[in-house]
Amino acid sequence: MSSNPVHINTQAGMSPKDWYQAASQTSGLVFDPAQASVIEALDSLWHQLMDFKTKRNHFLGRSLLSPDVPKGIYIWGGVGRGKTFLMDGFYECVPYRRKRRIHYHHFMAEVHQRMKQLADHDDPLIALAERIEESTRLLCLDEFHVDDIADAMILGRLLSALFERGVVLITTSNYPPSGLYPHGLQRQNFLPAIAMLERELQVLNLGNGDDYRLQVGDKESRYIVPSDAESEQAMNAMFERVATHDNQMQHPIPHKRIAAHAIWFDFQELCGKAHGQSDYLHIAQRFHTVFLSDIPVLHADHSSSARRLTWLIDVLYDNNVQLVASAAAAPASLYTEGVGSSEFHRTVSRMIEMQSASYMRLVHRTLNVTL
């Protein structure tokens, strides 16, 4: 099954099995046995959530008792295997008002922001968990990937507090729980959080089969190799077509060109300097098209730039932002050695998919980064 979002008219009360069957009959999609197995688990959870809602309404009306909260699911597997596709389909099938689907980067950006705002509480983290619980029964986190010590130290306690308050978590990842934060600083302090994820969630493996993102067709020339004067001219022409000019517009990060819904950065400025995920989130929400020129071949001493490029692509991809880029080499040859190079294949896969006609038809997401 393609990992691209498939727009099936999900009716209220439609089960994941029915949704997947409808998606399987859509032209161009391939039935995947591993995905079908995950759908079985998601369908079972869907029925549990429906029963839970009914029982909880009954209990609250007649007694102080409350039903047991269903167990969440942790879906992991190789890049392009349809993890996000399945989670998004499940999310649309659940007729809950208190539900939220969010990328992990967005979620952690919010967590750090709200922790600062709640600093005057005795325990800001517990105060945050209570606020999340008030608005969210079902939390769907996409691309769960711990690579920061500050996140690692917060996540264990926060997830524990959310589980205790009955928040049901669905998450996707390229790694099993035991593979999270593999070489991180003070990883031993994160091991209890890993054990908790394995205990509290049903862990499902989609395997490392076909990467459906690498099978996209109808590629258009929005990723230009090499990066030279000719590619600069081509990007200028594309910018003219997509941009609505407004010379009064500003952006805090230095850029080559800017318009109402498009912005153009040089790679060295956007990924070579100390910009973080929150910077990329703001860009993704404000602009539907990002131009990025002069991406070089990155070597071992460019690991920080490679990591920022990974962050950038993740954020743009999750918000359906269009990417126009010029580079010294094809995506698969951009970063082959250095810290994190073994994980760069996800970035490669996404950069390839972002050139496809199906990706270009997606509607820009402008997610709100406030809990």
PyMOL commands that set and color helices and strands:
alter all, ss='L'
color gray80, all
select helices_A, chain A and resi 16-24+33-62+83-93+104-117+124-135+149-164+177-179+187-189+191-200+212-215+229-242+267-270+277-286+300-318+331-333+341-343+345-353+357-360
alter helices_A, ss='H'
color red, helices_A
select strands_A, chain A and resi 72-77+99-103+138-142+168-173+201-207+223-224+257-258+262-266+289-295+322-327
alter strands_A, ss='S'
color yellow, strands_A
deselect
rebuild
show_as cartoon
